[in-house]
Amino acid sequence: MTSWKLVVEYDGSDFAGWQIQPGLRTVQGELTRALSTVLRHEIGVQGAGRTDAGVHALGQVASLATDADVAGALYGVNCVLPEDAIVRSAERVPDGFHARFDAIRRHYRYRLHRGPVALERRTCLRVHPVPDVQRMRAAASRILGDRDYASFASDVPEGDGTVCRVERCDVLEDGGFVNVEVTANRFLRKMVRTLVGTLLEVGWGKRPPEWIDEVLEARDRRLAGPVVAPRGLILTAVDYPHPPEGEEAAR
């Protein structure tokens, strides 16, 4: 069978996360249903990241194997999918491609807004009082590296490691928005949302930027800031070692 790579976009507001869960509406569940309906056989879909309930994606990656022409069926798949999820592209990739295990880097954005917002209220978190962006930026620069991020993790399964390689943690202003951009080889559960909550503590003047060092070294979740709401978090892209081979993406 042919391996396929899909790039999936969704508004996570009304989903119980990516992963299939009995009796709950999930992105993986809706995508599996749509593909199986259009391609006329049972399809198994793997995702690059198991986004939590309420988390969004612009560039979630999914993989599957089938002899059917997924690219040719893409219009039909998007017609069957609900309005809050679409497959942006589908392309053939080398046999055995796995969206999760082959990924080398994931990119997340957390969107904060410094005032009232209507049109994008489901994909950002309004913050008040307005945080000091320069202080947040100074704290974010201390987060990079191959380190143990246990202080920023929730519900770590027994036996799972907490070491990640964080390559980027930037705080960028975009009009009324403040975007926290984080890139790493892997993320722990609720890691980005806890990072943002911790940066906000610094931005509000409750802690100095150097406090980040203390939090990291402690490896203790109780020392970090609160977990912010999921609605501002977006999985923007997933990277792989080499560009997929085969046909061009069908959009």
N, C-alpha and C positions, 0 to 999 in steps of 0.2 A: 504493500500500500504506500501511497505518497504521503509524505509529511507536509503539513501546512502550518504557516505562521499567520495568525490574525492579530491585528491591532484594534483594540476595543476601547470605545469611549462610553462613559456612562455618568449620569447624575445619581450619586449614591444615596440621595436623601430618603428614598422610599424602599431601599434594599436593605436586607439584613446582612449585608456584606457580600463578598465575592463567593465564598465557598458554599456548596450545596448543604442545606440543613433541612431535615424533615419538617414539613408543614410551614416553612418560611420562604418568602420571596427573595431569591438571591440572583446575582448576575450570572454565575456559573450555571445555575438551574435554568434561567431563561435562555441563555445562549445554547445550552445543550438541547433544550426543547426546540428552539428555532432551527438549528442545524439538522436535527434528527427528522423534523417535519419536512423540510425542503429537500434534503438529500435522500429521504425515504429509507433510512436505516439508522440504528442506534449509534450515536456518536459520543465518544468520551473526550472531554476537553480539560486540559490542564492550564492553570494560570501562572504568570510569573510572580504574582504577589497576592496574598490573601487579605485584601483590604477589608477593614472592619465595617460594621454597619454605619452608614452615613458618610463614608469616605468616597470620593469621586475619582475618576480617571480620564485622562486625555490619551494616554498611551499604554494602557494595560496590554500585555501580550499574552495570547493564548495559543496553545499548540494542539494539534489533533492529527490523526492518520486516517485516510480514506482514499478509495479509488475514484471517488466522485470529483468533479471539477468545482471546487469551492469558490474559486474566483468567478467562474461563470454563474454561480448560483447566488452571488452576494446580494444582488438586488432583492431577490426573493427572501433571503434570510433577514434582511433589514426590514422588509415588509411584515414579517412575522414577529420580529422582536418588538417589545413595548417601546413607547416613544422616548423613554429615558435611557435607552441603550442602543448603540449602533456599532457595527463592525466597519471601521474606517478603511481597512485594507486586508487583502488575503493574498498570500504568495507561497509558491512551492519552496521548500527548503530541504537541505540534505536529510536523508533518512535518519530517524532516531532523534530528531530535534525535540528538545523538551524546554518549554517556556520557562519553567522554574529552575531546573538544575543546570541549564546551559547559560543562564544569565550571569553576567559578571559585574553589573552595575545597575542600580536603580536610582531614579531621580524623583524627588518629591518636592512639592511646593505647598507651603501653608500661607493662606491669604488672610491678612488682617485688614480691617477697615477702620479709619480713624473718625468716622462719623456715621450718620444714618445712611442706609443704602436700601434701595428697593429692588431693582432689577436683578442684582446678583446676591441677594440676601441668603440664598440657599448654599452658596459656595464661598462664603467668607464669614469671619467672626468679627463683629464690631467690638472694639476695645475702648474702654473709658476708665480712667483718664488716658489721654494720649501718651504712649510711652516715648522715651527718648531713644530715637533710632541709633544715634551714635554710641550710646551705652550698650544697646543690644548688639551692635556690630562688633564692638570691642570684646564682648563676651563670646560671641559666635566664633571669633578667630581662635579661641582657645580650645575649641572642641575637636579640631582636626586630628587625624592620625590613626594608626593601628592601636586601638586601646580597648580596655574593658569598659563597656557602657552599661553595666548592670544597674547603675543608679538611674538610668533613663528607661528601664524596662519594666513591664508589668506581666505577671503571670508567665514567667519563664518555665517551660516544661523541664522536668527533671532530666538531667543529662545533656541539655542543650547548652552550648557555649554562649557567652555574652561578649566576645571580642568581635569587633567590626572594624572595617577600614573606612573612615569617613573622609572623603576626598574634598568635599565642599560643604560649607555652611555659611551662606551669605544672607545679609539682611538688606533688601533693596526697596527703595521707594518708587512707587508707580502711581502718581496722582494722589488720590486719597487712600490708596492701598499701601500696605507694607508687606512684602513677600519674603518669607523665609525659605530659601532654596537650599535643600540638603541632598547630597549625593553620597552613596555608600555602596559597598559590595553586597551588604545585607543589612536588614533592619530588624530590630527586636520589636516585640509587640508593644504598640503605643509609644514607640521610641521618639518619633518626630513630634507627636503631640506633647510629650513630656519635655522635649528640648525647647519647644516654643513656650510652654508654660514657664520654664526656667528662665528663658531669655526675657520674658515679660517681667519677671520679678526684678531683673536687673534694670530693664527699661523704665520701670516705675520707681526706681531709686530705693527699693527695699534691700537690695544687695549690691555689692560692687562687682564689676566684671571679673575680678580675680576669684570670686566665690566659685566660679565654674571649676577651677582646679580642685578645690576642696570636695565638690560634689563628685567629680570623676574619680578621685583617689579613694573616696569612701566606699565605692561599690555598694551603696545602700540607697534603695529607692526612696526612703523616708527623708533624705536630705535634699532631693531635687524639688522643683516647683510642681504645681498641679498639672494634671492632664487636661489640655484644652479640648473644646468640643470637636467632634469629627468633621463638622460641616465645612471647615476651611481647608481641609487636607485633600490634595490632588496628586495622584500618581501620574507624573507627566511623561515619563519615558523609561524604557528598559534597554540596556545595552548588551550586546553579545560579542564574542571574540572576533567574528568576521561577518561582513555583510552576507545575508542569505543569498544563496545561489538560486537560479531558476528564473521563472517568469517575473516580469515586473508586477508590482502590486496593482490589484484592481480596486479602484476607488469609486 
